[in-house]
Amino acid sequence: MSSAPRMPVRLTTGVLTLCGMIVSLQQTLVIPLLPDLPRILGVSADDASWLVTATLLTGAVATPIVARMADMYGKRRMLLVSLAVMTAGSLIAAVGGGFLPLLVGRAMQGFGTALIPVGISIMRDQLPRERLAGGIALMSATLGIGGALGLPLSGVLYGAFGWTSLFWSTAAVGAVLTVLIRLAVAESPQRSPGRFDVLGALVLSVVLVGLLLVLSKGAAWGWGGPRVLVLTGVSLLFLALWIPLQLRTRAPMVDLRTAVLPPVLLTNVASYFTGFAMFLNGLVLTQELQVPAETGYGLALPVVTAGLLMVPSGLMMLVFSPVAGRMLDRWGGKPTLLFGLAVMGLTYLGRVLAPGSLANAVLGSTLVSVGTAVSFAAMPVLIMGAVPRDATASANGINSLVRSLGTSSASAVLALLFASLTVTVDGVPYPSGAGMDAALWAGVAACAAGTVVGLFIPVRGRGADPGREPAAEPGEAPAPGPADRDRRPRESTGT
């Protein structure tokens, strides 16, 4: 098979990085609007919160599906499909003028979440090995960069041009990126054989929707309430059906035999805890900056000022992405992951022990972001060093999904802690100082758990090299390739 035409490395890396940036931006742009959207749209606050939940749900469902289709039908093609759906969703939200069109548009924007794992997989196929680690580090850092910049940017756009400007802007950027991808990104010749596992995708979607609804709405519905219990039961039931279905299917939605390989499984578990600690950082800082000083730790800053003070953490992820790339080249994936988790964990511990102040809050958040940038850069390297090229996108998609589950869990845990440990100021309940300390200790625990798991990730020599096919040790079975998966005896061929 002929190789894909080689595009300029900087151009390809830049365009794919912008794709990751727009994904993280559109996820956070709507958050500052939530207090005003009930008045603007004539709905309740609970209804307005679905504008965040809808994007989370569709992103979680679309990421593994789109990533698997990228391996089968073309990575550039699915990149364009995801971007088109996200851009169309932005347009619907901008012109709809009501709650229902906005909800549909926000759900469609969730498809953009797949851009990051598919983009990283394109880098593996098209970038030279000496540039791959740096490209992966930059692409991985876009989650934090866009998240930090999205909050102040949305405030500026909203104040100057109104709420629809947030969606017009993402639609315009999506249209420009579509043109740039066609010009700067070549289609990969790598393909995974077989038919798409429709039944496996549908069953997995039920599992994910049920689980994420519990995590995102459990605090509002009541953790012991009937809706939470029913959704949990349905998710577990469909998960029990999905696992044997995947093991019997010739071309499964998720190759569980590859997913349980120690390098892949342990990296994904460590990714869950890293995603938890990363998302906790932004939630904690927001509380510290904005709640009243009477809480004992709050700084009572205006929303715009608080948003601007979150920018340094995002910029540091951008600054440290090339540093993370050099660490990957010199150390390999596992030591880089452990270093990043250590920085995050020690910073959380320092924030518990140090007296609260504006400088400590901003510096602590920035250092956690530095550790996040380093850790996130290492994860795709470890994953791609353990899976064949024809499974790159789907393996990265599952890793992104696991990280999303970690962020959703962080939100749920923090909501539980802040609801349980409160202090009342002028008749309004706020998280107490004890609640804030408990949240920071949760960050310490997540980083410690991720570090312990990371210590057991097996690597060969200096570390995994994502530019090569994974090779087996003497006496060890090689990683399964497409031909091996086709020969594997199974009872069903899927749908």
Disulfide bonds with the S-S distance in Angstrom:
none
